[in-house]
């Protein structure tokens, strides 16, 4: 691991570099000032910088802020004889990995550096693992290495480029909604709208208005015109989740829409063209519902131009490990951190970052 020592005190600086270079784990170089150190960083990269807090001219905190902006992959540890809580908090707020209070022993420094090195190895391993998951065993945000999932991804990649309707078949919780988004965002219409409607969660009359929209005065409470999901999807994708729970009378109307590629808003005679691709999902007992006349056979075959069957996890036990690794090391953390940043609730007070750095 490459270590950069920045300290205006020559004896401390040279002794640290000599000590680290005598080990078989670290390669150290030194610089007497923060200004010179920034110039050196433009020429050579380092894994970690040990930077004195108090220096003539630019101090350690100012160096930290600039260095982290220019070289975000380099960790910075502040060395300070002013080991107050305020200094620690400010250091962590500016992006320091940790701080170490002077005077410190070489054993103490070595222990900390070994921890940092292991931390960087873990981060690097996680990045590589995430890339492997993405490259080898994924389709958009879905992962799996079982034969059934690899076959599913292969079919889905081919279907994503098609404009035909797709029927997704799978039990609750198998990821039908995730697969619908993957089909949309992996295809050529990925910049177009993706509109989703949960057919099983809405009553028949409300679902009709949600799908087709309504004109002003079409029914009690319709105080203004409203476009439906089929219209708002434009030339993107509309995903009809649990379409097998849709009432029969509404199935009839939807069938006509798919046959003629046009529809009207509720209470209106104005023809609106269907431009969106339709992806629908059903449960595995769909053929039984068709046989029992609970779901229209002609609508089933109209939707079933292309179909993808999603296997439940119990039929692909070998995917449990890769899913665990995926959520622990990859997208789960990225997603939730992004969500917290958007809400302004990212865990990252100076104190929590200081504690995290100490325990790393």
Secondary structure by P-SEA (a helix, b strand, c coil): cbbbbbcccaaaaaaaaaaaaacccbbbbbbccaaaaaaaaacccccccccccccccccaaaaaaaaaaacccbbbbbbcccccaaaaaaaaaacccccccccccaaaaaaaaaaaaaaaaaaaaaaaaaaaaaccccccccccccaaaaaaaaaaaaacccccbbbbbbcccccaaaaaaaaaaaccccccbbbbbccccccaaaaaaaaccccccccccccbbbbccccccccbbbbbcccccccaaaaaaaaaaaaccccccccccbbbbbcbbbbbbbccaaaaaaaaccccaaaaaaaccbbbbbbcccccccaaaaaaaaaaccaaaaaaaaaaaaaccccccaaaaaaaaaac
